[in-house]
């Protein structure tokens, strides 16, 4: 097992569980989340499943890849537990983000490390730290461990104060700072105005039509749907429409079970975990899009979802997302869905300039800087990349950065004492697809090196 990450995965997970316990997080939930994140970061590294399994007694390769699928969404966004700690204003949000960053660093030591894994880990660590408002942590270093909280607070010690909850204005300002998404911003502002007035009318004793808060997000992958959903959850909480404001992101695999009857229970449990916040269902049409018998499970999930939405209508918002055309069919196919999802927000693809802004923003969050030549080369890459349905938009920019960070590390492999500028600067050559390993090596190209 490589020592690139410094700390072993077992040690990193153990440290995270200590923070989770102080934050009131269920141990099994925190452990599963950390292991899924590590698997998602290291899935391209040869030999990673075996090393990962050392931290998961009895697990094999299939469990590793299943965990990787669950954890991919956190490579560029805060994890579910961290999101909830942030929503609660928990004093453990920064220690938990730092512990997740250490898990990302440990993932670099699973199997034979690849440049793509290092890039993945750098971006993922930055995403966790930035979301919590923590200092940046260079992957491979160890965060300072916070002192254990005393079991009983001394009389002369000040109480730990949770940071003030964010206001609607602050959250809308963050929305407005996002790159592009002009149409989305206008619609969210409109929704906020409508819901604010509805709430004021009810408080004033006036009649007010019931306005559904559930939303449909349509657009191609990587256009910011999850990011906006997270802001919407906070905005609804700030408006007093939700009690907690957490975001729970799922897809079909997390709602549907292997047998009829089990799906209803599984879906109800997922909805319960989102109570007080927002349930975000990506590619929701996958629940009903098939023609084979297996889709009876998807229909069972939808029926359960509709019932739960009605039962929890005062403290739950559901956002369904996916490609425009399939989403229209999905909503229209079920009267229960059609009556509850009346607002659709379209997410447009990013322009080249917007993608460049996203790339530079992601690099800055990870404490890297792209040289002017690198930015010029990125425009060349964009010009030669087909913008078909498979194009990843923001994810494409993130993938380019992840691969570039890996190549940057490889470029500096023989530099004994690199300067701070050398450690930060991404050059044009770091954005190329050239083979990273010396020609004398006989091994084939790493599958994880393709951006």
Residue pairs with C-beta under 8 A, 6 or more apart in sequence:
1 8
1 51
1 54
1 109
1 110
1 111
2 108
2 109
2 110
2 111
2 112
2 113
3 109
4 108
4 109
4 113
4 118
4 140
5 12
5 105
5 106
5 107
5 108
5 109
5 110
5 121
5 139
5 140
6 105
6 106
6 109
6 140
6 141
6 142
7 15
7 102
7 105
7 106
7 142
8 55
8 106
8 109
9 35
9 38
9 51
9 52
9 54
9 55
9 103
9 106
9 107
9 109
9 110
10 54
10 55
11 106
12 34
12 38
12 99
12 102
12 103
12 105
12 106
13 31
13 34
13 35
13 38
13 55
13 103
15 99
15 102
15 145
16 30
16 34
16 96
16 99
16 100
16 102
16 103
17 27
17 30
17 31
18 148
19 92
19 95
19 96
19 99
19 146
20 26
20 27
20 29
20 30
20 81
20 92
20 96
21 27
22 92
22 95
22 148
22 149
23 85
23 90
23 92
23 93
23 96
24 90
25 81
25 85
25 96
29 81
30 81
32 67
33 71
33 74
33 79
33 80
33 81
34 99
34 100
34 103
35 52
35 55
35 56
35 67
35 71
36 67
36 68
36 70
36 71
36 74
37 71
37 74
37 75
37 79
37 100
37 103
37 104
37 107
37 124
38 52
38 55
38 71
38 103
38 104
38 106
38 107
38 110
39 48
39 52
39 64
39 65
39 67
39 68
39 71
39 107
40 67
40 68
40 69
40 70
40 71
40 72
40 74
40 75
40 120
41 71
41 75
41 104
41 107
41 108
41 117
41 120
41 121
41 124
42 48
42 51
42 52
42 68
42 107
42 108
42 110
42 111
42 117
42 120
43 64
43 65
43 68
43 448
44 114
44 116
44 117
44 120
44 446
44 447
44 448
44 449
45 110
45 111
45 112
45 113
45 114
45 117
45 448
46 111
46 112
46 114
46 446
47 110
47 111
47 112
48 64
48 110
48 111
48 117
49 60
49 61
49 64
49 65
49 111
50 61
50 111
51 109
51 110
51 111
52 59
52 64
52 67
52 110
53 59
53 60
53 61
53 63
53 64
56 63
69 253
70 254
73 226
73 249
74 80
74 124
74 127
74 128
75 120
75 123
75 124
75 127
75 398
75 402
76 123
76 124
76 127
76 362
76 395
76 398
77 127
77 131
77 226
77 227
77 230
78 86
78 97
78 127
78 128
78 131
78 132
78 230
79 100
79 128
80 246
80 247
80 248
80 249
81 96
82 93
82 96
82 97
82 100
82 128
82 131
82 132
83 131
83 230
83 246
83 247
84 244
84 246
84 277
85 92
85 93
85 96
85 132
86 93
86 131
86 132
87 233
87 234
87 237
87 244
87 245
87 246
87 247
87 277
88 162
88 244
89 162
89 163
89 164
89 165
90 96
90 162
91 160
91 161
91 162
93 132
93 133
94 132
94 133
94 134
95 146
96 132
97 128
97 129
97 131
97 132
97 134
98 129
98 134
98 137
98 143
98 144
99 143
100 124
100 125
100 128
101 125
101 128
101 129
101 137
101 139
101 143
102 137
102 142
102 143
104 120
104 121
104 122
104 124
104 125
104 128
104 139
105 121
105 125
105 137
105 139
105 140
105 141
105 142
107 117
107 120
107 121
108 117
108 118
108 121
108 139
108 140
110 117
114 406
114 446
114 448
114 449
115 403
115 405
115 406
115 407
115 409
115 410
115 436
115 446
115 449
116 402
116 403
116 406
116 446
116 448
116 449
117 406
117 448
118 139
118 405
118 406
118 409
119 401
119 402
119 403
119 404
119 405
119 406
120 402
121 139
122 139
122 366
122 368
122 402
122 405
123 362
123 366
123 398
123 401
123 402
123 405
125 137
125 139
125 366
126 136
126 362
126 365
126 366
126 367
127 365
128 134
129 135
129 136
129 137
130 136
130 365
136 365
136 366
136 367
137 143
138 367
149 160
150 157
153 159
165 237
165 238
166 234
166 238
167 238
168 192
168 196
168 235
168 238
168 239
171 231
171 234
171 235
171 238
172 188
172 189
172 192
172 235
174 231
175 185
175 188
175 228
175 231
176 185
178 185
178 224
178 227
178 228
179 350
179 354
179 357
179 358
179 361
180 224
180 348
180 350
180 351
180 354
181 223
181 224
181 228
181 347
181 348
183 345
183 346
183 347
183 348
184 224
184 228
184 345
184 346
184 347
187 343
187 345
188 228
188 231
188 232
188 235
188 345
191 215
191 343
192 235
192 239
194 211
195 211
195 213
195 236
195 239
195 241
196 239
198 208
198 209
198 211
199 239
199 240
199 241
201 207
201 208
202 208
212 340
212 341
212 342
212 343
213 236
213 241
213 317
214 309
214 317
214 318
214 319
214 320
214 340
214 341
214 342
214 343
215 232
215 317
215 319
215 320
215 341
215 343
215 344
215 345
216 319
216 320
216 321
216 327
216 331
216 341
216 343
216 344
216 345
217 225
217 228
217 229
217 319
217 320
217 321
217 322
217 344
217 345
217 347
218 321
218 322
218 323
218 324
218 327
218 344
218 345
218 346
218 347
219 225
219 321
219 323
219 324
219 346
219 347
219 348
219 349
220 323
220 347
220 349
220 389
220 391
220 393
221 391
221 392
221 393
221 395
222 391
222 392
222 393
222 394
222 395
222 396
222 397
222 398
223 347
223 348
223 349
223 350
223 393
223 394
224 347
224 394
225 282
225 321
225 347
226 247
226 249
226 280
226 282
226 321
228 345
228 347
229 247
229 249
229 278
229 280
229 319
229 321
230 247
232 278
232 317
232 319
233 242
233 245
233 246
233 247
233 277
233 278
233 317
234 245
236 242
236 245
236 278
236 317
237 243
237 244
237 245
237 277
238 245
241 317
242 276
242 277
242 278
242 315
242 316
242 317
243 276
243 315
244 275
244 276
244 277
245 276
245 277
245 278
246 274
246 276
246 277
246 278
247 277
247 278
247 280
248 270
248 273
248 274
248 277
248 278
248 279
248 280
249 280
249 282
250 270
250 279
250 280
250 281
250 282
251 281
251 282
251 283
251 286
252 283
252 286
252 287
252 298
252 301
254 266
254 270
255 263
255 266
255 267
255 270
255 281
255 287
255 301
255 305
256 263
256 266
256 267
256 287
256 297
256 298
256 300
256 301
257 263
257 265
257 266
257 297
258 297
260 296
260 297
260 300
263 297
263 300
263 301
263 304
264 300
264 301
264 303
264 304
266 301
267 300
267 301
267 304
267 305
267 308
268 304
268 308
270 279
271 279
271 304
271 305
271 308
271 309
271 312
271 316
272 308
274 316
274 318
275 312
275 315
275 316
276 315
276 316
277 316
277 317
278 316
278 317
278 318
278 319
279 316
279 317
279 318
279 319
280 319
280 321
281 318
281 319
281 320
281 321
282 321
282 322
283 321
283 322
284 320
284 321
284 322
284 327
284 330
285 322
285 323
285 326
285 327
285 329
285 330
286 298
286 322
287 295
287 298
287 299
287 301
287 302
287 330
288 295
288 298
288 299
288 302
288 330
288 333
288 334
289 295
289 298
289 326
289 329
289 330
290 298
302 334
302 336
302 337
303 336
305 318
306 334
306 336
306 337
306 340
308 316
309 316
309 318
309 340
318 340
320 327
320 330
320 331
320 341
321 327
322 330
323 389
324 346
327 344
330 337
331 337
331 338
331 341
332 338
349 387
349 391
349 393
350 358
350 393
350 394
352 379
352 382
352 383
355 378
355 382
355 393
355 394
355 396
355 397
356 375
356 378
356 379
356 382
358 394
358 397
358 398
359 370
359 375
359 378
359 397
359 400
359 401
360 370
360 375
362 397
362 398
362 401
363 369
363 370
363 401
363 426
366 401
366 405
367 424
368 401
368 405
368 408
368 424
368 425
368 426
369 424
369 425
369 426
370 378
370 425
370 426
371 425
371 426
371 427
371 428
373 427
373 428
374 404
374 426
374 427
374 428
374 430
374 431
376 428
377 428
377 431
377 432
378 400
378 431
381 400
381 431
385 391
385 396
392 398
392 399
396 451
399 451
400 431
400 451
401 426
402 451
403 431
403 449
403 450
403 451
404 426
404 430
404 431
405 426
405 430
406 436
406 449
407 429
407 430
407 431
407 432
407 436
408 425
408 426
408 427
408 430
410 436
411 427
411 429
411 430
412 418
412 422
412 423
415 422
433 449
433 450
433 451
435 445
436 446
436 449
437 443
437 445
437 446
